[in-house]
């Protein structure tokens, strides 16, 4: 069975001022959608790769 490539969404920190699609301005967001977006926005924390490398180094020294 041939596997097809999987596309992944990558956030690069840039935001465009324009709408993403022609009808984006007329979309209606439900309260549940807005709550989910707010939760993700508040819970998101950037990953500090330097911190991860330090933790990895410390973990391998303990073993």
Residue pairs with C-beta under 8 A, 6 or more apart in sequence:
19 25
29 37
